[in-house]
Amino acid sequence: MNRVACFSGSAISLGASTTNFGFLGPSAFSLTTTESRKALTYRTAGTFSNLCIQVLTNDRGASTFRTRKGVADANISVSITASGTGKFEDTSNTDVVAAADNWHSTLVTGAGGTVFTARTMMILFEATTNTSMRGAGGDISFSTASATTPINIYGNTQTRVSGVDANVGITFRTAGTLKNFLINVRTNARTTTTTATSRINSADGNLSIAITGGTTGLLEDTANSDNIVSGNLVNYAFTSGTGTEAMVYDSLCTDFESNNGKQMYVASRGVDATQLANVTTYYDLGSNITANTTEANRLTESNLIFVASSLQINVLTNTVSDDSTLRFRKNSGNGNQVVTITGSGTGVFQDTTNNDYILDTDTIDHQLITGATGTSVIFTSISFLGAVQSLLRLEKHPIRSVLRGVMRP
């Protein structure tokens, strides 16, 4: 099984009768009316399926959410009924992805009404060989002079400015290969060269793209790659020349490919997430951390059979003196994975012991309960390791009756 679920999370609100474009892949769920800004060149062949969207509020006419190849509509199309809310999905159609194809999504809202708010989109991608996920982050204006600036690899990196890799990096919990580096530069007023690189354990990796002054458009490094081992800290960085002119890019992405069916599922953002003391908050699995005190507003149906493990959180600052608790949630109940964030503790906290077995119909999210005393916990990411499973493999598991919610002979 080479399938991965590409979650994109972040509440969006759209006007009536508008055509909007977004990424296909784990990223911030952000849309724009300019199609070229969301274009991603796929370098791994495979198949898209099960495009879906979660609509929170809606009083508009019928809307359509679909895949786009180049500048034309592709096969997968989701019909959102007039005034409809909840999950809408195309379970019938698929799109075949060839290497070098350009893919993104489009959402055309219906006429009339006053509100259309969506929260999460998701699509399954099954690589032809091995297991591959193309993660995208972007929509950032960069103008720092003569400095190396680390950037997180998933989610919305819009306002992240940090000189410390550990603050933005994701600790990978599986081996694999990072490759097919791409940046989409929208505008570039800089007169000197800026270099985008991969960063592994706070040092430059092999992936590198030189963005000369004034250069715009899609730039790639398809020749180099980085071998990742479990425990590596992974992120990107920009190294700039002199001058403070602005460069704006729409996407910065790579493929992470494994041969063991495992992928990292990451929620992160450019602005650090802050949760006050003595609060219970829920976070979805999309690549842009968004919080809500109502769990129903953050639940995502998995659409994938997998085992979740290695739940972790990267805490930047912590002025809550009591312990806080991060949990993996399944079907609005506590899962097995639980992380204790010690009072006033910072850094990466992880559950190294427990697993959660997830069916494609399960709803999943994260829950953070902060300690009662103090001010706040500020964190940069929540992530876990997902290992895709076949239904046959789960049927042979000794707790299959619990997994499927039914008793079997």
RABELZI-V560236 format. One record per residue. N is the residue number from 0. RES is the residue in three letters. PHI is phi in whole degrees, -180 to 180 (999 if undefined). Layout:
BEGIN
N,RES,PHI / N,RES,PHI
END
This chain:
BEGIN
0,MET,999 / 1,ASN,-110 / 2,ARG,-84 / 3,VAL,-131 / 4,ALA,-101 / 5,CYS,-100 / 6,PHE,-91 / 7,SER,-130 / 8,GLY,-127 / 9,SER,156 / 10,ALA,-65 / 11,ILE,-128 / 12,SER,-126 / 13,LEU,-125 / 14,GLY,-77 / 15,ALA,-77 / 16,SER,53 / 17,THR,-118 / 18,THR,-108 / 19,ASN,-125 / 20,PHE,-129 / 21,GLY,-145 / 22,PHE,-71 / 23,LEU,-110 / 24,GLY,143 / 25,PRO,-67 / 26,SER,-166 / 27,ALA,-67 / 28,PHE,-81 / 29,SER,-124 / 30,LEU,-120 / 31,THR,-143 / 32,THR,-87 / 33,THR,-101 / 34,GLU,-63 / 35,SER,-63 / 36,ARG,-71 / 37,LYS,-111 / 38,ALA,-73 / 39,LEU,-126 / 40,THR,-82 / 41,TYR,-90 / 42,ARG,-106 / 43,THR,-116 / 44,ALA,-73 / 45,GLY,173 / 46,THR,-140 / 47,PHE,-90 / 48,SER,-157 / 49,ASN,55 / 50,LEU,-64 / 51,CYS,-146 / 52,ILE,-143 / 53,GLN,-107 / 54,VAL,-102 / 55,LEU,-89 / 56,THR,-135 / 57,ASN,-169 / 58,ASP,-127 / 59,ARG,-93 / 60,GLY,-68 / 61,ALA,-58 / 62,SER,-120 / 63,THR,-134 / 64,PHE,-121 / 65,ARG,-153 / 66,THR,-85 / 67,ARG,-130 / 68,LYS,-116 / 69,GLY,64 / 70,VAL,-118 / 71,ALA,-128 / 72,ASP,-64 / 73,ALA,-98 / 74,ASN,-81 / 75,ILE,-80 / 76,SER,-144 / 77,VAL,-108 / 78,SER,-95 / 79,ILE,-104 / 80,THR,-66 / 81,ALA,-56 / 82,SER,63 / 83,GLY,-80 / 84,THR,-131 / 85,GLY,101 / 86,LYS,-90 / 87,PHE,-124 / 88,GLU,-149 / 89,ASP,-101 / 90,THR,-100 / 91,SER,-105 / 92,ASN,-99 / 93,THR,-136 / 94,ASP,-127 / 95,VAL,-87 / 96,VAL,-105 / 97,ALA,-103 / 98,ALA,-57 / 99,ALA,87 / 100,ASP,-66 / 101,ASN,-107 / 102,TRP,-129 / 103,HIS,-165 / 104,SER,-122 / 105,THR,-139 / 106,LEU,-128 / 107,VAL,-106 / 108,THR,-81 / 109,GLY,-77 / 110,ALA,-83 / 111,GLY,74 / 112,GLY,73 / 113,THR,-127 / 114,VAL,-152 / 115,PHE,-145 / 116,THR,-124 / 117,ALA,-118 / 118,ARG,-119 / 119,THR,-141 / 120,MET,-120 / 121,MET,-153 / 122,ILE,-142 / 123,LEU,-91 / 124,PHE,-127 / 125,GLU,-114 / 126,ALA,-70 / 127,THR,-65 / 128,THR,-130 / 129,ASN,60 / 130,THR,-120 / 131,SER,-133 / 132,MET,-129 / 133,ARG,-105 / 134,GLY,-92 / 135,ALA,-128 / 136,GLY,-137 / 137,GLY,169 / 138,ASP,63 / 139,ILE,-133 / 140,SER,-103 / 141,PHE,-118 / 142,SER,-143 / 143,THR,-73 / 144,ALA,-97 / 145,SER,49 / 146,ALA,-151 / 147,THR,-104 / 148,THR,-118 / 149,PRO,-65 / 150,ILE,-133 / 151,ASN,-74 / 152,ILE,-94 / 153,TYR,-131 / 154,GLY,88 / 155,ASN,-92 / 156,THR,-94 / 157,GLN,-52 / 158,THR,-121 / 159,ARG,-75 / 160,VAL,-133 / 161,SER,-145 / 162,GLY,-97 / 163,VAL,-125 / 164,ASP,-60 / 165,ALA,-63 / 166,ASN,-75 / 167,VAL,-119 / 168,GLY,-73 / 169,ILE,-107 / 170,THR,-80 / 171,PHE,-75 / 172,ARG,-113 / 173,THR,-152 / 174,ALA,-82 / 175,GLY,174 / 176,THR,-127 / 177,LEU,-96 / 178,LYS,-157 / 179,ASN,56 / 180,PHE,-76 / 181,LEU,-143 / 182,ILE,-135 / 183,ASN,-113 / 184,VAL,-89 / 185,ARG,-82 / 186,THR,-136 / 187,ASN,-153 / 188,ALA,-97 / 189,ARG,-73 / 190,THR,-104 / 191,THR,-119 / 192,THR,-81 / 193,THR,-112 / 194,THR,-112 / 195,ALA,-94 / 196,THR,-136 / 197,SER,-78 / 198,ARG,-131 / 199,ILE,-123 / 200,ASN,54 / 201,SER,68 / 202,ALA,-134 / 203,ASP,-59 / 204,GLY,-88 / 205,ASN,-86 / 206,LEU,-74 / 207,SER,-158 / 208,ILE,-130 / 209,ALA,-91 / 210,ILE,-108 / 211,THR,-70 / 212,GLY,-54 / 213,GLY,84 / 214,THR,-75 / 215,THR,-131 / 216,GLY,98 / 217,LEU,-81 / 218,LEU,-125 / 219,GLU,-139 / 220,ASP,-123 / 221,THR,-104 / 222,ALA,-91 / 223,ASN,-105 / 224,SER,-156 / 225,ASP,-123 / 226,ASN,-84 / 227,ILE,-104 / 228,VAL,-115 / 229,SER,-57 / 230,GLY,103 / 231,ASN,-68 / 232,LEU,-90 / 233,VAL,-125 / 234,ASN,-160 / 235,TYR,-109 / 236,ALA,-157 / 237,PHE,-108 / 238,THR,-116 / 239,SER,-103 / 240,GLY,-89 / 241,THR,-70 / 242,GLY,98 / 243,THR,-117 / 244,GLU,-65 / 245,ALA,-91 / 246,MET,-123 / 247,VAL,-116 / 248,TYR,-120 / 249,ASP,-96 / 250,SER,-154 / 251,LEU,-142 / 252,CYS,-149 / 253,THR,-143 / 254,ASP,-95 / 255,PHE,-113 / 256,GLU,-116 / 257,SER,-125 / 258,ASN,-110 / 259,ASN,-122 / 260,GLY,76 / 261,LYS,-109 / 262,GLN,-145 / 263,MET,-87 / 264,TYR,-109 / 265,VAL,-125 / 266,ALA,-114 / 267,SER,-150 / 268,ARG,-158 / 269,GLY,-71 / 270,VAL,-93 / 271,ASP,-58 / 272,ALA,-81 / 273,THR,-120 / 274,GLN,-125 / 275,LEU,-70 / 276,ALA,-64 / 277,ASN,61 / 278,VAL,-131 / 279,THR,-108 / 280,THR,-134 / 281,TYR,-114 / 282,TYR,-128 / 283,ASP,-84 / 284,LEU,-90 / 285,GLY,-62 / 286,SER,-75 / 287,ASN,-115 / 288,ILE,-62 / 289,THR,-134 / 290,ALA,-110 / 291,ASN,-157 / 292,THR,-84 / 293,THR,-105 / 294,GLU,-63 / 295,ALA,-58 / 296,ASN,-81 / 297,ARG,-126 / 298,LEU,-70 / 299,THR,-131 / 300,GLU,-73 / 301,SER,-68 / 302,ASN,61 / 303,LEU,-147 / 304,ILE,-93 / 305,PHE,-156 / 306,VAL,-109 / 307,ALA,-100 / 308,SER,-151 / 309,SER,57 / 310,LEU,-56 / 311,GLN,-150 / 312,ILE,-137 / 313,ASN,-105 / 314,VAL,-94 / 315,LEU,-86 / 316,THR,-137 / 317,ASN,-151 / 318,THR,-110 / 319,VAL,-94 / 320,SER,-80 / 321,ASP,-88 / 322,ASP,-64 / 323,SER,-114 / 324,THR,-132 / 325,LEU,-106 / 326,ARG,-128 / 327,PHE,-85 / 328,ARG,-114 / 329,LYS,-134 / 330,ASN,53 / 331,SER,65 / 332,GLY,-130 / 333,ASN,-66 / 334,GLY,-82 / 335,ASN,-81 / 336,GLN,-77 / 337,VAL,-148 / 338,VAL,-121 / 339,THR,-96 / 340,ILE,-98 / 341,THR,-63 / 342,GLY,-51 / 343,SER,66 / 344,GLY,-80 / 345,THR,-132 / 346,GLY,102 / 347,VAL,-92 / 348,PHE,-115 / 349,GLN,-141 / 350,ASP,-94 / 351,THR,-97 / 352,THR,-114 / 353,ASN,-96 / 354,ASN,-127 / 355,ASP,-127 / 356,TYR,-94 / 357,ILE,-117 / 358,LEU,-93 / 359,ASP,-67 / 360,THR,-97 / 361,ASP,-73 / 362,THR,-100 / 363,ILE,-137 / 364,ASP,-167 / 365,HIS,-117 / 366,GLN,-128 / 367,LEU,-120 / 368,ILE,-112 / 369,THR,-84 / 370,GLY,-61 / 371,ALA,-78 / 372,THR,-116 / 373,GLY,121 / 374,THR,-113 / 375,SER,-162 / 376,VAL,-112 / 377,ILE,-115 / 378,PHE,-135 / 379,THR,-108 / 380,SER,-162 / 381,ILE,-126 / 382,SER,-149 / 383,PHE,-152 / 384,LEU,-99 / 385,GLY,-111 / 386,ALA,-117 / 387,VAL,-67 / 388,GLN,-128 / 389,SER,-90 / 390,LEU,-62 / 391,LEU,-60 / 392,ARG,-65 / 393,LEU,-70 / 394,GLU,-60 / 395,LYS,-86 / 396,HIS,-72 / 397,PRO,-63 / 398,ILE,-108 / 399,ARG,-60 / 400,SER,-66 / 401,VAL,-71 / 402,LEU,-61 / 403,ARG,-91 / 404,GLY,74 / 405,VAL,-136 / 406,MET,-89 / 407,ARG,-122 / 408,PRO,-65
END
